[in-house]
Amino acid sequence: MTTLKPTRLFFLDAVRAFAILMMLQGHFIDSLLQPIYRDKTNAIYNTWEYFRGITAPTFFTITGLVFVYLLLRAKSKNEDRFRIKKGFNRGLLLISIGYALRFSFISLFQGKINMYFIVVDVLQCIGLSLILLIGFYLLTRKKETLFAIIMLLLGCIIFVTEPLYRTLHIESLPKFIANYITKENGSVFTMIPWFGYVCFGAYIAVLFHKFGQKYRYKQFKIFGFLSIGLILIFWSSPILVYLSELFNIQLFYDSAHYNYLFSRLGNVLVIFGIFYTFEQFLKQAIITKIGQKTLSIYVIHFIIIYGSFTGIGLKHFFYRSLTPIQAIIGAIIFMIVVCIISFHYAKTNKYIYNKIRLLYDKLIKKDTV
């Protein structure tokens, strides 16, 4: 069968752009909207909250998909060692940026360190996820199918066992490590269950690498995204209940009755299917350019809203004080401003990486003098 020359998956840039824009407006509105308007009985608020909940699963799934897809492409050219080294360094860098964004220099100037900065957020989870993917890849380097099977099974296990670690309490580990596993110390994201989405993304990447560049497969992949996505959204809970009854395993039943992980994965797959359908219209669109600057946008928005480094941000002045109209207009302006700053100062995500690497190199040279 005729194959195409490997090309960039433009629809993933568009999906990343969608996710980062949803994150921008989500963080803005969630931080600044007055509590009185957070009405669970309001259809508009519920719809907003539902779609906001898709953002993180999308980011984590794309993380696994893009990284493993590029790694497998590099392997086919015998260049995977460079990709592994680059991925490992990027993972460490993301972890470092994640901690830096919550570090309070004002407290440091006052002679104390606010240890809240060791809580784990999305960047630390993504960074560690990249490192873990590299580990699994090295263990199964010559067996791509085995790697895919491990990723699929690990993703399913992490999701199904969520009731076991939902309220996990850890005393024996230092908080710095425990924060990657439990939210009891204030972590926003933890490796479980979020690494599960990365695993599913990695599994999809193997399928794309095997079949993604062949003619007539695009329609099949779109159908697969949409159909499996809808099954996960509407029928994953009944399937888990059926498995619970079939094998008499209570864990399946418990997972079915708090099933946000599989259903959110279904949302992600449907989004993939929709954007993949219209990929030909997205190759030169500005939305794909936004999707190539997600790290820059994330860092900039974090500084503006939460006041990273200085402690002074929008949250400091307008915390939960806006009406819905003010919040909506403000969110639109906020998204535009952040994107403009990102486009003007950071041509791609590489800008952020290169600047931090430059600072790192300077520090190393000082230490060796």
URDA-V732188 format. One record per backbone hydrogen bond with DSSP energy under -0.5 kcal/mol. CO is the residue of the C=O (numbers start at 1). NH is the residue of the N-H. E is the energy in kcal/mol with one decimal. If there is no record, write none. Layout:
BEGIN
co=CO nh=NH e=E
co=CO nh=NH e=E
END
This chain:
BEGIN
co=2 nh=215 e=-1.1
co=8 nh=10 e=-1.5
co=9 nh=12 e=-1.3
co=9 nh=13 e=-0.9
co=10 nh=14 e=-1.8
co=11 nh=15 e=-2.3
co=12 nh=16 e=-2.6
co=13 nh=17 e=-2.2
co=14 nh=18 e=-2.4
co=15 nh=19 e=-2.6
co=16 nh=20 e=-2.8
co=17 nh=21 e=-2.4
co=18 nh=22 e=-2.2
co=19 nh=23 e=-2.1
co=20 nh=24 e=-2.2
co=21 nh=25 e=-2.3
co=22 nh=26 e=-2.1
co=23 nh=27 e=-2.9
co=24 nh=28 e=-2.1
co=25 nh=29 e=-2.6
co=26 nh=30 e=-2.4
co=27 nh=31 e=-1.9
co=28 nh=32 e=-1.8
co=29 nh=33 e=-2.5
co=31 nh=320 e=-1.9
co=32 nh=321 e=-1.2
co=32 nh=322 e=-3.2
co=34 nh=37 e=-1.6
co=35 nh=38 e=-2.0
co=37 nh=39 e=-1.8
co=38 nh=40 e=-0.7
co=39 nh=42 e=-1.6
co=41 nh=43 e=-0.5
co=42 nh=46 e=-2.6
co=43 nh=47 e=-2.3
co=44 nh=48 e=-2.4
co=45 nh=49 e=-2.7
co=46 nh=50 e=-2.3
co=47 nh=51 e=-2.3
co=48 nh=52 e=-2.1
co=49 nh=53 e=-1.4
co=51 nh=54 e=-1.2
co=52 nh=55 e=-1.2
co=53 nh=57 e=-0.5
co=54 nh=58 e=-2.0
co=55 nh=59 e=-2.2
co=56 nh=60 e=-2.5
co=57 nh=61 e=-2.2
co=58 nh=62 e=-2.4
co=59 nh=63 e=-2.0
co=60 nh=64 e=-1.7
co=61 nh=65 e=-2.2
co=62 nh=66 e=-3.0
co=63 nh=67 e=-1.9
co=64 nh=68 e=-1.9
co=65 nh=69 e=-2.2
co=66 nh=70 e=-2.4
co=67 nh=71 e=-2.1
co=68 nh=72 e=-2.7
co=69 nh=73 e=-2.0
co=70 nh=74 e=-2.2
co=71 nh=75 e=-2.1
co=72 nh=76 e=-1.8
co=73 nh=77 e=-0.5
co=74 nh=77 e=-1.0
co=74 nh=79 e=-3.3
co=75 nh=78 e=-1.8
co=79 nh=83 e=-1.4
co=80 nh=84 e=-2.7
co=81 nh=85 e=-2.5
co=82 nh=86 e=-2.7
co=83 nh=87 e=-2.7
co=84 nh=88 e=-2.5
co=85 nh=89 e=-2.4
co=86 nh=90 e=-2.3
co=87 nh=91 e=-2.3
co=88 nh=92 e=-2.2
co=89 nh=93 e=-2.3
co=90 nh=94 e=-2.7
co=91 nh=95 e=-2.0
co=92 nh=96 e=-2.2
co=93 nh=97 e=-2.7
co=94 nh=98 e=-2.4
co=95 nh=99 e=-1.8
co=96 nh=100 e=-2.6
co=97 nh=101 e=-2.4
co=99 nh=102 e=-1.0
co=100 nh=103 e=-1.1
co=103 nh=105 e=-0.8
co=103 nh=309 e=-0.8
co=104 nh=108 e=-1.3
co=105 nh=109 e=-2.4
co=106 nh=110 e=-1.2
co=107 nh=112 e=-2.5
co=108 nh=111 e=-1.6
co=112 nh=114 e=-0.5
co=113 nh=115 e=-0.9
co=114 nh=117 e=-1.5
co=115 nh=118 e=-1.7
co=116 nh=119 e=-1.8
co=120 nh=188 e=-1.9
co=120 nh=189 e=-1.7
co=121 nh=125 e=-1.8
co=122 nh=126 e=-2.6
co=123 nh=127 e=-2.7
co=124 nh=128 e=-2.6
co=125 nh=129 e=-2.1
co=126 nh=130 e=-2.1
co=127 nh=131 e=-1.6
co=128 nh=132 e=-2.5
co=129 nh=133 e=-2.6
co=130 nh=134 e=-2.0
co=131 nh=135 e=-1.9
co=132 nh=136 e=-2.4
co=133 nh=137 e=-2.6
co=134 nh=138 e=-2.5
co=135 nh=139 e=-1.7
co=136 nh=140 e=-1.3
co=138 nh=141 e=-0.8
co=140 nh=143 e=-2.0
co=143 nh=147 e=-2.1
co=144 nh=148 e=-2.1
co=145 nh=149 e=-2.3
co=146 nh=150 e=-2.5
co=147 nh=151 e=-2.3
co=148 nh=152 e=-2.4
co=149 nh=153 e=-2.7
co=150 nh=154 e=-2.8
co=151 nh=155 e=-2.3
co=152 nh=156 e=-2.1
co=153 nh=157 e=-2.7
co=154 nh=158 e=-2.5
co=155 nh=159 e=-1.9
co=156 nh=160 e=-2.9
co=157 nh=161 e=-2.3
co=159 nh=162 e=-1.2
co=160 nh=163 e=-0.6
co=161 nh=164 e=-1.9
co=161 nh=165 e=-0.7
co=162 nh=165 e=-1.0
co=162 nh=166 e=-0.9
co=165 nh=168 e=-1.4
co=174 nh=177 e=-1.1
co=174 nh=178 e=-3.0
co=175 nh=179 e=-2.4
co=177 nh=180 e=-1.8
co=178 nh=181 e=-2.2
co=178 nh=182 e=-2.7
co=180 nh=191 e=-2.9
co=180 nh=192 e=-0.5
co=183 nh=186 e=-2.1
co=190 nh=194 e=-1.1
co=191 nh=193 e=-0.6
co=191 nh=195 e=-3.6
co=193 nh=196 e=-1.8
co=193 nh=197 e=-0.5
co=194 nh=197 e=-0.7
co=194 nh=198 e=-1.1
co=195 nh=199 e=-2.2
co=196 nh=200 e=-2.1
co=197 nh=201 e=-2.3
co=198 nh=202 e=-2.3
co=199 nh=203 e=-2.2
co=200 nh=204 e=-2.3
co=201 nh=205 e=-1.9
co=202 nh=206 e=-1.6
co=203 nh=207 e=-1.6
co=204 nh=208 e=-2.4
co=205 nh=209 e=-2.4
co=206 nh=210 e=-2.2
co=207 nh=211 e=-2.8
co=208 nh=212 e=-2.4
co=211 nh=214 e=-1.5
co=213 nh=4 e=-3.1
co=214 nh=217 e=-1.3
co=217 nh=221 e=-2.5
co=218 nh=222 e=-2.6
co=219 nh=223 e=-2.3
co=220 nh=224 e=-2.3
co=221 nh=225 e=-2.9
co=222 nh=226 e=-2.5
co=223 nh=227 e=-2.8
co=224 nh=228 e=-2.3
co=225 nh=229 e=-2.0
co=226 nh=230 e=-2.4
co=227 nh=231 e=-2.1
co=228 nh=232 e=-2.4
co=229 nh=233 e=-2.1
co=230 nh=234 e=-2.5
co=231 nh=235 e=-2.7
co=231 nh=236 e=-0.6
co=232 nh=236 e=-0.7
co=235 nh=239 e=-2.1
co=236 nh=240 e=-2.1
co=237 nh=241 e=-2.3
co=238 nh=242 e=-2.4
co=239 nh=243 e=-2.4
co=240 nh=244 e=-2.1
co=241 nh=245 e=-2.1
co=242 nh=246 e=-2.6
co=243 nh=247 e=-2.6
co=244 nh=248 e=-1.0
co=244 nh=249 e=-1.1
co=248 nh=250 e=-0.6
co=249 nh=252 e=-0.7
co=249 nh=253 e=-1.0
co=250 nh=254 e=-2.6
co=251 nh=255 e=-2.4
co=252 nh=256 e=-2.1
co=253 nh=257 e=-1.4
co=255 nh=258 e=-1.2
co=256 nh=259 e=-0.8
co=258 nh=260 e=-1.5
co=260 nh=264 e=-1.9
co=261 nh=265 e=-1.9
co=262 nh=266 e=-1.9
co=263 nh=267 e=-1.8
co=264 nh=268 e=-2.2
co=265 nh=269 e=-2.3
co=266 nh=270 e=-2.2
co=267 nh=271 e=-2.2
co=268 nh=272 e=-2.6
co=269 nh=273 e=-2.5
co=270 nh=274 e=-2.4
co=271 nh=275 e=-2.6
co=272 nh=276 e=-2.7
co=273 nh=277 e=-1.7
co=274 nh=278 e=-1.2
co=276 nh=279 e=-1.2
co=278 nh=281 e=-1.5
co=279 nh=282 e=-1.9
co=279 nh=283 e=-0.7
co=282 nh=285 e=-0.8
co=285 nh=288 e=-0.9
co=285 nh=289 e=-0.9
co=286 nh=290 e=-2.0
co=287 nh=291 e=-1.7
co=288 nh=292 e=-0.7
co=289 nh=292 e=-0.6
co=290 nh=293 e=-1.8
co=291 nh=294 e=-0.5
co=292 nh=349 e=-1.4
co=293 nh=297 e=-2.6
co=294 nh=298 e=-2.6
co=295 nh=299 e=-2.6
co=296 nh=300 e=-2.5
co=297 nh=301 e=-2.7
co=298 nh=302 e=-2.1
co=299 nh=303 e=-1.9
co=300 nh=304 e=-2.1
co=301 nh=305 e=-2.7
co=302 nh=306 e=-1.9
co=302 nh=308 e=-0.6
co=303 nh=307 e=-1.1
co=304 nh=314 e=-2.6
co=305 nh=315 e=-2.7
co=307 nh=311 e=-3.9
co=308 nh=310 e=-1.5
co=309 nh=105 e=-0.9
co=311 nh=313 e=-0.6
co=313 nh=316 e=-1.0
co=313 nh=317 e=-1.0
co=314 nh=317 e=-0.5
co=314 nh=318 e=-3.1
co=315 nh=319 e=-0.9
co=318 nh=321 e=-1.5
co=322 nh=34 e=-2.5
co=323 nh=327 e=-2.8
co=324 nh=328 e=-2.7
co=325 nh=329 e=-2.5
co=326 nh=330 e=-2.6
co=327 nh=331 e=-2.4
co=328 nh=332 e=-2.1
co=329 nh=333 e=-2.3
co=330 nh=334 e=-2.7
co=331 nh=335 e=-2.5
co=332 nh=336 e=-2.1
co=333 nh=337 e=-2.8
co=334 nh=338 e=-2.6
co=335 nh=339 e=-2.1
co=336 nh=340 e=-2.4
co=337 nh=341 e=-2.6
co=338 nh=342 e=-2.4
co=339 nh=343 e=-2.7
co=340 nh=344 e=-2.3
co=341 nh=345 e=-2.6
co=342 nh=346 e=-2.2
co=348 nh=351 e=-1.6
co=348 nh=352 e=-0.5
co=349 nh=352 e=-0.6
co=349 nh=353 e=-1.7
co=350 nh=354 e=-3.3
co=351 nh=355 e=-2.3
co=352 nh=356 e=-2.2
co=353 nh=357 e=-2.7
co=354 nh=358 e=-2.4
co=355 nh=359 e=-2.0
co=356 nh=360 e=-2.6
co=357 nh=361 e=-2.7
co=358 nh=362 e=-2.0
co=359 nh=363 e=-2.1
co=360 nh=364 e=-2.1
co=361 nh=365 e=-2.2
co=362 nh=366 e=-2.1
co=363 nh=367 e=-1.9
co=364 nh=368 e=-1.3
co=365 nh=369 e=-0.8
co=366 nh=369 e=-0.7
END
